[in-house]
Amino acid sequence: MNKRLAAAIQRDNEREEAGMHCDDCQTCWIHQSWAADCADNPVHTEPSVRHYPRPA
Ligand SMILES: [Zn+2]
């Protein structure tokens, strides 16, 4: 993971804690990647697993 991605994930985490909906996230906390890079992953396209619990 590069520093820019790590910083973006951290920022999204902080914004989410402040109430931002994750649909607005630039990063993916499941894959620890840019959201655009895994948008086609079944985790994101399958409604049944879309709201998989966030790990602590
Ligand atoms: Zn993802």
N, CA, C, O and the ligand as a Tripos MOL2 file, in Angstrom:
@<TRIPOS>MOLECULE
protein
  225   223    57     0     0
PROTEIN
NO_CHARGES

@<TRIPOS>ATOM
      1 N           0.8550   -1.2000    0.0000 N.3       1 MET1
      2 CA          0.0000    0.0000    0.0000 C.3       1 MET1
      3 C           0.8900    1.2500    0.0000 C.2       1 MET1
      4 O           1.7920    1.3810    0.8270 O.2       1 MET1
      5 N           0.6260    2.1450   -0.9220 N.am      2 ASN2
      6 CA          1.4580    3.3500   -0.9430 C.3       2 ASN2
      7 C           0.9500    4.3850    0.0700 C.2       2 ASN2
      8 O          -0.1550    4.2770    0.6020 O.2       2 ASN2
      9 N           1.7810    5.3710    0.3090 N.am      3 LYS3
     10 CA          1.4600    6.3530    1.3490 C.3       3 LYS3
     11 C           0.2110    7.1550    1.0210 C.2       3 LYS3
     12 O          -0.5670    7.5000    1.9110 O.2       3 LYS3
     13 N           0.0230    7.4480   -0.2560 N.am      4 ARG4
     14 CA         -1.1290    8.2510   -0.6360 C.3       4 ARG4
     15 C          -2.4220    7.4830   -0.3740 C.2       4 ARG4
     16 O          -3.4100    8.0500    0.0950 O.2       4 ARG4
     17 N          -2.4020    6.1790   -0.6840 N.am      5 LEU5
     18 CA         -3.5730    5.3560   -0.4250 C.3       5 LEU5
     19 C          -3.8030    5.2260    1.0810 C.2       5 LEU5
     20 O          -4.9320    5.3440    1.5580 O.2       5 LEU5
     21 N          -2.7270    4.9830    1.8200 N.am      6 ALA6
     22 CA         -2.8570    4.8550    3.2710 C.3       6 ALA6
     23 C          -3.4540    6.1190    3.8750 C.2       6 ALA6
     24 O          -4.3060    6.0430    4.7600 O.2       6 ALA6
     25 N          -3.0160    7.2700    3.4050 N.am      7 ALA7
     26 CA         -3.5220    8.5320    3.9230 C.3       7 ALA7
     27 C          -4.9990    8.7070    3.5610 C.2       7 ALA7
     28 O          -5.7830    9.2180    4.3610 O.2       7 ALA7
     29 N          -5.3700    8.2820    2.3600 N.am      8 ALA8
     30 CA         -6.7590    8.4170    1.9240 C.3       8 ALA8
     31 C          -7.6730    7.5020    2.7290 C.2       8 ALA8
     32 O          -8.7870    7.8890    3.0810 O.2       8 ALA8
     33 N          -7.2040    6.2800    3.0230 N.am      9 ILE9
     34 CA         -7.9920    5.3620    3.8420 C.3       9 ILE9
     35 C          -8.1850    5.9550    5.2410 C.2       9 ILE9
     36 O          -9.2820    5.9150    5.7980 O.2       9 ILE9
     37 N          -7.1290    6.4910    5.7830 N.am     10 GLN10
     38 CA         -7.2150    7.1140    7.1100 C.3      10 GLN10
     39 C          -8.2180    8.2670    7.0960 C.2      10 GLN10
     40 O          -9.0250    8.4090    8.0150 O.2      10 GLN10
     41 N          -8.1620    9.0720    6.0650 N.am     11 ARG11
     42 CA         -9.0650   10.2200    5.9710 C.3      11 ARG11
     43 C         -10.5090    9.7550    5.8560 C.2      11 ARG11
     44 O         -11.4020   10.3180    6.4890 O.2      11 ARG11
     45 N         -10.7380    8.7110    5.0350 N.am     12 ASP12
     46 CA        -12.1030    8.2020    4.8970 C.3      12 ASP12
     47 C         -12.6010    7.6370    6.2270 C.2      12 ASP12
     48 O         -13.7670    7.8140    6.5800 O.2      12 ASP12
     49 N         -11.7230    6.9610    6.9620 N.am     13 ASN13
     50 CA        -12.1150    6.4400    8.2730 C.3      13 ASN13
     51 C         -12.5840    7.5640    9.1830 C.2      13 ASN13
     52 O         -13.6040    7.4510    9.8630 O.2      13 ASN13
     53 N         -11.8270    8.6400    9.1820 N.am     14 GLU14
     54 CA        -12.1600    9.7660   10.0520 C.3      14 GLU14
     55 C         -13.4580   10.4350    9.6070 C.2      14 GLU14
     56 O         -14.2690   10.8440   10.4380 O.2      14 GLU14
     57 N         -13.6480   10.5430    8.2940 N.am     15 ARG15
     58 CA        -14.8720   11.1810    7.7890 C.3      15 ARG15
     59 C         -16.0800   10.3010    8.0670 C.2      15 ARG15
     60 O         -17.1650   10.8030    8.3610 O.2      15 ARG15
     61 N         -15.8900    8.9730    7.9720 N.am     16 GLU16
     62 CA        -16.9940    8.0750    8.2850 C.3      16 GLU16
     63 C         -17.3940    8.1890    9.7420 C.2      16 GLU16
     64 O         -18.5820    8.2020   10.0640 O.2      16 GLU16
     65 N         -16.4200    8.2700   10.6150 N.am     17 GLU17
     66 CA        -16.7200    8.4140   12.0350 C.3      17 GLU17
     67 C         -17.4520    9.7200   12.2920 C.2      17 GLU17
     68 O         -18.2020    9.8420   13.2600 O.2      17 GLU17
     69 N         -17.2330   10.6900   11.4240 N.am     18 ALA18
     70 CA        -17.9060   11.9700   11.5560 C.3      18 ALA18
     71 C         -19.2890   11.9490   10.9050 C.2      18 ALA18
     72 O         -20.0020   12.9530   10.9320 O.2      18 ALA18
     73 N         -19.6740   10.8050   10.3170 N.am     19 GLY19
     74 CA        -21.0290   10.6760    9.8120 C.3      19 GLY19
     75 C         -21.1640   10.5820    8.3090 C.2      19 GLY19
     76 O         -22.2850   10.5100    7.8040 O.2      19 GLY19
     77 N         -20.0530   10.5790    7.5710 N.am     20 MET20
     78 CA        -20.1430   10.4910    6.1260 C.3      20 MET20
     79 C         -20.5990    9.0950    5.7100 C.2      20 MET20
     80 O         -20.1700    8.1020    6.2980 O.2      20 MET20
     81 N         -21.4720    9.0130    4.6950 N.am     21 HIS21
     82 CA        -21.8660    7.7060    4.1910 C.3      21 HIS21
     83 C         -20.7350    7.1230    3.3680 C.2      21 HIS21
     84 O         -20.0580    7.8420    2.6340 O.2      21 HIS21
     85 N         -20.5280    5.8020    3.4930 N.am     22 CYS22
     86 CA        -19.3740    5.2000    2.8300 C.3      22 CYS22
     87 C         -19.5010    5.1860    1.3100 C.2      22 CYS22
     88 O         -18.5200    4.9410    0.6080 O.2      22 CYS22
     89 N         -20.7090    5.4490    0.7950 N.am     23 ASP23
     90 CA        -20.8260    5.5750   -0.6530 C.3      23 ASP23
     91 C         -19.9520    6.7200   -1.1710 C.2      23 ASP23
     92 O         -19.6120    6.7710   -2.3530 O.2      23 ASP23
     93 N         -19.5980    7.6250   -0.2760 N.am     24 ASP24
     94 CA        -18.7690    8.7610   -0.6680 C.3      24 ASP24
     95 C         -17.2850    8.5170   -0.4420 C.2      24 ASP24
     96 O         -16.4490    9.3780   -0.7150 O.2      24 ASP24
     97 N         -16.9710    7.3160    0.0670 N.am     25 CYS25
     98 CA        -15.5610    7.0240    0.3270 C.3      25 CYS25
     99 C         -14.7730    6.9080   -0.9870 C.2      25 CYS25
    100 O         -15.2780    6.4050   -1.9900 O.2      25 CYS25
    101 N         -13.5420    7.3780   -0.9520 N.am     26 GLN26
    102 CA        -12.6440    7.2120   -2.0970 C.3      26 GLN26
    103 C         -11.8910    5.9070   -1.9990 C.2      26 GLN26
    104 O         -11.2780    5.4610   -2.9680 O.2      26 GLN26
    105 N         -11.9370    5.2930   -0.8280 N.am     27 THR27
    106 CA        -11.1710    4.0760   -0.5960 C.3      27 THR27
    107 C         -12.0860    2.9700   -0.1090 C.2      27 THR27
    108 O         -13.2170    3.2200    0.3070 O.2      27 THR27
    109 N         -11.5780    1.7250   -0.1650 N.am     28 CYS28
    110 CA        -12.3380    0.5610    0.2620 C.3      28 CYS28
    111 C         -11.6950   -0.0320    1.5180 C.2      28 CYS28
    112 O         -10.5350   -0.4430    1.4970 O.2      28 CYS28
    113 N         -12.4570   -0.0700    2.6040 N.am     29 TRP29
    114 CA        -11.8950   -0.5910    3.8560 C.3      29 TRP29
    115 C         -11.8310   -2.1020    3.8270 C.2      29 TRP29
    116 O         -11.0790   -2.7000    4.5970 O.2      29 TRP29
    117 N         -12.6060   -2.7360    2.9520 N.am     30 ILE30
    118 CA        -12.5550   -4.1970    2.8680 C.3      30 ILE30
    119 C         -11.2660   -4.6320    2.1800 C.2      30 ILE30
    120 O         -10.5740   -5.5320    2.6550 O.2      30 ILE30
    121 N         -10.9540   -4.0030    1.0850 N.am     31 HIS31
    122 CA         -9.8080   -4.4030    0.2780 C.3      31 HIS31
    123 C          -8.5810   -3.5320    0.5270 C.2      31 HIS31
    124 O          -7.5050   -3.8050   -0.0040 O.2      31 HIS31
    125 N          -8.7400   -2.4940    1.3270 N.am     32 GLN32
    126 CA         -7.6250   -1.5740    1.5870 C.3      32 GLN32
    127 C          -7.0410   -1.0820    0.2620 C.2      32 GLN32
    128 O          -5.8330   -1.1310    0.0270 O.2      32 GLN32
    129 N          -7.9450   -0.6070   -0.5880 N.am     33 SER33
    130 CA         -7.5370   -0.1370   -1.9030 C.3      33 SER33
    131 C          -8.4130    1.0520   -2.2840 C.2      33 SER33
    132 O          -9.3140    1.4420   -1.5400 O.2      33 SER33
    133 N          -8.1330    1.6180   -3.4540 N.am     34 TRP34
    134 CA         -9.0130    2.6670   -3.9580 C.3      34 TRP34
    135 C         -10.3560    2.0490   -4.2930 C.2      34 TRP34
    136 O         -10.4120    0.9510   -4.8480 O.2      34 TRP34
    137 N         -11.4250    2.7290   -3.9690 N.am     35 ALA35
    138 CA        -12.7650    2.1910   -4.1930 C.3      35 ALA35
    139 C         -12.9660    1.8320   -5.6620 C.2      35 ALA35
    140 O         -13.5920    0.8190   -5.9740 O.2      35 ALA35
    141 N         -12.4410    2.6530   -6.5570 N.am     36 ALA36
    142 CA        -12.6220    2.4170   -7.9910 C.3      36 ALA36
    143 C         -11.9260    1.1410   -8.4460 C.2      36 ALA36
    144 O         -12.3120    0.5350   -9.4460 O.2      36 ALA36
    145 N         -10.8980    0.7390   -7.7040 N.am     37 ASP37
    146 CA        -10.1140   -0.4240   -8.1200 C.3      37 ASP37
    147 C         -10.8010   -1.7460   -7.8110 C.2      37 ASP37
    148 O         -10.4170   -2.7790   -8.3590 O.2      37 ASP37
    149 N         -11.8100   -1.7350   -6.9450 N.am     38 CYS38
    150 CA        -12.4680   -2.9850   -6.6010 C.3      38 CYS38
    151 C         -13.9840   -2.8540   -6.6990 C.2      38 CYS38
    152 O         -14.7160   -3.6480   -6.1070 O.2      38 CYS38
    153 N         -14.4600   -1.8540   -7.4450 N.am     39 ALA39
    154 CA        -15.8910   -1.6130   -7.5530 C.3      39 ALA39
    155 C         -16.6320   -2.7900   -8.1740 C.2      39 ALA39
    156 O         -17.8240   -2.9770   -7.9260 O.2      39 ALA39
    157 N         -15.9300   -3.5840   -8.9800 N.am     40 ASP40
    158 CA        -16.5590   -4.7300   -9.6380 C.3      40 ASP40
    159 C         -16.4840   -5.9930   -8.7980 C.2      40 ASP40
    160 O         -17.0100   -7.0310   -9.2010 O.2      40 ASP40
    161 N         -15.8450   -5.9270   -7.6510 N.am     41 ASN41
    162 CA        -15.7220   -7.1010   -6.7940 C.3      41 ASN41
    163 C         -17.1030   -7.5170   -6.2930 C.2      41 ASN41
    164 O         -17.9150   -6.6580   -5.9500 O.2      41 ASN41
    165 N         -17.3890   -8.8470   -6.2450 N.am     42 PRO42
    166 CA        -18.7010   -9.3120   -5.7820 C.3      42 PRO42
    167 C         -19.0790   -8.7810   -4.4080 C.2      42 PRO42
    168 O         -20.2620   -8.6160   -4.1090 O.2      42 PRO42
    169 N         -18.1020   -8.5170   -3.5840 N.am     43 VAL43
    170 CA        -18.3950   -7.9530   -2.2650 C.3      43 VAL43
    171 C         -19.1930   -6.6540   -2.4080 C.2      43 VAL43
    172 O         -20.0360   -6.3390   -1.5670 O.2      43 VAL43
    173 N         -18.9200   -5.9080   -3.4760 N.am     44 HIS44
    174 CA        -19.5750   -4.6210   -3.6700 C.3      44 HIS44
    175 C         -20.7950   -4.7130   -4.5730 C.2      44 HIS44
    176 O         -21.6850   -3.8650   -4.5100 O.2      44 HIS44
    177 N         -20.8370   -5.7510   -5.4220 N.am     45 THR45
    178 CA        -21.9460   -5.8390   -6.3580 C.3      45 THR45
    179 C         -23.0540   -6.7660   -5.8610 C.2      45 THR45
    180 O         -24.1810   -6.6990   -6.3520 O.2      45 THR45
    181 N         -22.7390   -7.6440   -4.8760 N.am     46 GLU46
    182 CA        -23.7450   -8.5390   -4.3050 C.3      46 GLU46
    183 C         -24.4360   -7.8500   -3.1360 C.2      46 GLU46
    184 O         -23.8000   -7.5830   -2.1160 O.2      46 GLU46
    185 N         -25.7320   -7.5570   -3.2690 N.am     47 PRO47
    186 CA        -26.4280   -6.8520   -2.1730 C.3      47 PRO47
    187 C         -26.3660   -7.6020   -0.8470 C.2      47 PRO47
    188 O         -26.3350   -6.9800    0.2150 O.2      47 PRO47
    189 N         -26.3490   -8.9490   -0.9010 N.am     48 SER48
    190 CA        -26.4130   -9.7210    0.3360 C.3      48 SER48
    191 C         -25.1480   -9.5860    1.1760 C.2      48 SER48
    192 O         -25.1890   -9.7740    2.3920 O.2      48 SER48
    193 N         -24.0420   -9.2680    0.5470 N.am     49 VAL49
    194 CA        -22.8010   -9.1490    1.3010 C.3      49 VAL49
    195 C         -22.2810   -7.7120    1.3190 C.2      49 VAL49
    196 O         -21.1900   -7.4450    1.8230 O.2      49 VAL49
    197 N         -23.0600   -6.8060    0.7740 N.am     50 ARG50
    198 CA        -22.5830   -5.4450    0.6410 C.3      50 ARG50
    199 C         -22.3390   -4.7900    2.0030 C.2      50 ARG50
    200 O         -21.4180   -3.9900    2.1720 O.2      50 ARG50
    201 N         -23.1830   -5.1470    2.9590 N.am     51 HIS51
    202 CA        -23.0640   -4.5000    4.2690 C.3      51 HIS51
    203 C         -22.3800   -5.4360    5.2620 C.2      51 HIS51
    204 O         -22.7620   -5.5340    6.4280 O.2      51 HIS51
    205 N         -21.3990   -6.0880    4.7770 N.am     52 TYR52
    206 CA        -20.5930   -6.9740    5.6320 C.3      52 TYR52
    207 C         -20.0590   -6.1600    6.8140 C.2      52 TYR52
    208 O         -19.6010   -5.0300    6.6480 O.2      52 TYR52
    209 N         -20.1260   -6.7540    8.0010 N.am     53 PRO53
    210 CA        -19.7090   -5.9670    9.1790 C.3      53 PRO53
    211 C         -18.2640   -5.4910    9.0800 C.2      53 PRO53
    212 O         -17.3760   -6.2260    8.6500 O.2      53 PRO53
    213 N         -18.0610   -4.2910    9.4730 N.am     54 ARG54
    214 CA        -16.7210   -3.7330    9.4340 C.3      54 ARG54
    215 C         -15.8640   -4.3370   10.5580 C.2      54 ARG54
    216 O         -16.2870   -4.3650   11.7140 O.2      54 ARG54
    217 N         -14.6790   -4.8140   10.2210 N.am     55 PRO55
    218 CA        -13.8090   -5.3470   11.2800 C.3      55 PRO55
    219 C         -13.3710   -4.2640   12.2500 C.2      55 PRO55
    220 O         -13.2480   -3.0960   11.8830 O.2      55 PRO55
    221 N         -13.1400   -4.6650   13.4850 N.am     56 ALA56
    222 CA        -12.7980   -3.6940   14.5220 C.3      56 ALA56
    223 C         -11.4310   -3.0770   14.2540 C.2      56 ALA56
    224 O         -10.9720   -2.2330   15.0240 O.2      56 ALA56
    225 ZN        -13.3910   -3.2000   -2.1250 Zn       57 ZN57
@<TRIPOS>BOND
     1     1     2 1
     2     2     3 1
     3     3     4 2
     4     3     5 am
     5     5     6 1
     6     6     7 1
     7     7     8 2
     8     7     9 am
     9     9    10 1
    10    10    11 1
    11    11    12 2
    12    11    13 am
    13    13    14 1
    14    14    15 1
    15    15    16 2
    16    15    17 am
    17    17    18 1
    18    18    19 1
    19    19    20 2
    20    19    21 am
    21    21    22 1
    22    22    23 1
    23    23    24 2
    24    23    25 am
    25    25    26 1
    26    26    27 1
    27    27    28 2
    28    27    29 am
    29    29    30 1
    30    30    31 1
    31    31    32 2
    32    31    33 am
    33    33    34 1
    34    34    35 1
    35    35    36 2
    36    35    37 am
    37    37    38 1
    38    38    39 1
    39    39    40 2
    40    39    41 am
    41    41    42 1
    42    42    43 1
    43    43    44 2
    44    43    45 am
    45    45    46 1
    46    46    47 1
    47    47    48 2
    48    47    49 am
    49    49    50 1
    50    50    51 1
    51    51    52 2
    52    51    53 am
    53    53    54 1
    54    54    55 1
    55    55    56 2
    56    55    57 am
    57    57    58 1
    58    58    59 1
    59    59    60 2
    60    59    61 am
    61    61    62 1
    62    62    63 1
    63    63    64 2
    64    63    65 am
    65    65    66 1
    66    66    67 1
    67    67    68 2
    68    67    69 am
    69    69    70 1
    70    70    71 1
    71    71    72 2
    72    71    73 am
    73    73    74 1
    74    74    75 1
    75    75    76 2
    76    75    77 am
    77    77    78 1
    78    78    79 1
    79    79    80 2
    80    79    81 am
    81    81    82 1
    82    82    83 1
    83    83    84 2
    84    83    85 am
    85    85    86 1
    86    86    87 1
    87    87    88 2
    88    87    89 am
    89    89    90 1
    90    90    91 1
    91    91    92 2
    92    91    93 am
    93    93    94 1
    94    94    95 1
    95    95    96 2
    96    95    97 am
    97    97    98 1
    98    98    99 1
    99    99   100 2
   100    99   101 am
   101   101   102 1
   102   102   103 1
   103   103   104 2
   104   103   105 am
   105   105   106 1
   106   106   107 1
   107   107   108 2
   108   107   109 am
   109   109   110 1
   110   110   111 1
   111   111   112 2
   112   111   113 am
   113   113   114 1
   114   114   115 1
   115   115   116 2
   116   115   117 am
   117   117   118 1
   118   118   119 1
   119   119   120 2
   120   119   121 am
   121   121   122 1
   122   122   123 1
   123   123   124 2
   124   123   125 am
   125   125   126 1
   126   126   127 1
   127   127   128 2
   128   127   129 am
   129   129   130 1
   130   130   131 1
   131   131   132 2
   132   131   133 am
   133   133   134 1
   134   134   135 1
   135   135   136 2
   136   135   137 am
   137   137   138 1
   138   138   139 1
   139   139   140 2
   140   139   141 am
   141   141   142 1
   142   142   143 1
   143   143   144 2
   144   143   145 am
   145   145   146 1
   146   146   147 1
   147   147   148 2
   148   147   149 am
   149   149   150 1
   150   150   151 1
   151   151   152 2
   152   151   153 am
   153   153   154 1
   154   154   155 1
   155   155   156 2
   156   155   157 am
   157   157   158 1
   158   158   159 1
   159   159   160 2
   160   159   161 am
   161   161   162 1
   162   162   163 1
   163   163   164 2
   164   163   165 am
   165   165   166 1
   166   166   167 1
   167   167   168 2
   168   167   169 am
   169   169   170 1
   170   170   171 1
   171   171   172 2
   172   171   173 am
   173   173   174 1
   174   174   175 1
   175   175   176 2
   176   175   177 am
   177   177   178 1
   178   178   179 1
   179   179   180 2
   180   179   181 am
   181   181   182 1
   182   182   183 1
   183   183   184 2
   184   183   185 am
   185   185   186 1
   186   186   187 1
   187   187   188 2
   188   187   189 am
   189   189   190 1
   190   190   191 1
   191   191   192 2
   192   191   193 am
   193   193   194 1
   194   194   195 1
   195   195   196 2
   196   195   197 am
   197   197   198 1
   198   198   199 1
   199   199   200 2
   200   199   201 am
   201   201   202 1
   202   202   203 1
   203   203   204 2
   204   203   205 am
   205   205   206 1
   206   206   207 1
   207   207   208 2
   208   207   209 am
   209   209   210 1
   210   210   211 1
   211   211   212 2
   212   211   213 am
   213   213   214 1
   214   214   215 1
   215   215   216 2
   216   215   217 am
   217   217   218 1
   218   218   219 1
   219   219   220 2
   220   219   221 am
   221   221   222 1
   222   222   223 1
   223   223   224 2
@<TRIPOS>SUBSTRUCTURE
     1 MET1         2 RESIDUE 1 A MET
     2 ASN2         6 RESIDUE 1 A ASN
     3 LYS3        10 RESIDUE 1 A LYS
     4 ARG4        14 RESIDUE 1 A ARG
     5 LEU5        18 RESIDUE 1 A LEU
     6 ALA6        22 RESIDUE 1 A ALA
     7 ALA7        26 RESIDUE 1 A ALA
     8 ALA8        30 RESIDUE 1 A ALA
     9 ILE9        34 RESIDUE 1 A ILE
    10 GLN10       38 RESIDUE 1 A GLN
    11 ARG11       42 RESIDUE 1 A ARG
    12 ASP12       46 RESIDUE 1 A ASP
    13 ASN13       50 RESIDUE 1 A ASN
    14 GLU14       54 RESIDUE 1 A GLU
    15 ARG15       58 RESIDUE 1 A ARG
    16 GLU16       62 RESIDUE 1 A GLU
    17 GLU17       66 RESIDUE 1 A GLU
    18 ALA18       70 RESIDUE 1 A ALA
    19 GLY19       74 RESIDUE 1 A GLY
    20 MET20       78 RESIDUE 1 A MET
    21 HIS21       82 RESIDUE 1 A HIS
    22 CYS22       86 RESIDUE 1 A CYS
    23 ASP23       90 RESIDUE 1 A ASP
    24 ASP24       94 RESIDUE 1 A ASP
    25 CYS25       98 RESIDUE 1 A CYS
    26 GLN26      102 RESIDUE 1 A GLN
    27 THR27      106 RESIDUE 1 A THR
    28 CYS28      110 RESIDUE 1 A CYS
    29 TRP29      114 RESIDUE 1 A TRP
    30 ILE30      118 RESIDUE 1 A ILE
    31 HIS31      122 RESIDUE 1 A HIS
    32 GLN32      126 RESIDUE 1 A GLN
    33 SER33      130 RESIDUE 1 A SER
    34 TRP34      134 RESIDUE 1 A TRP
    35 ALA35      138 RESIDUE 1 A ALA
    36 ALA36      142 RESIDUE 1 A ALA
    37 ASP37      146 RESIDUE 1 A ASP
    38 CYS38      150 RESIDUE 1 A CYS
    39 ALA39      154 RESIDUE 1 A ALA
    40 ASP40      158 RESIDUE 1 A ASP
    41 ASN41      162 RESIDUE 1 A ASN
    42 PRO42      166 RESIDUE 1 A PRO
    43 VAL43      170 RESIDUE 1 A VAL
    44 HIS44      174 RESIDUE 1 A HIS
    45 THR45      178 RESIDUE 1 A THR
    46 GLU46      182 RESIDUE 1 A GLU
    47 PRO47      186 RESIDUE 1 A PRO
    48 SER48      190 RESIDUE 1 A SER
    49 VAL49      194 RESIDUE 1 A VAL
    50 ARG50      198 RESIDUE 1 A ARG
    51 HIS51      202 RESIDUE 1 A HIS
    52 TYR52      206 RESIDUE 1 A TYR
    53 PRO53      210 RESIDUE 1 A PRO
    54 ARG54      214 RESIDUE 1 A ARG
    55 PRO55      218 RESIDUE 1 A PRO
    56 ALA56      222 RESIDUE 1 A ALA
    57 ZN57       225 GROUP 0 **** ****
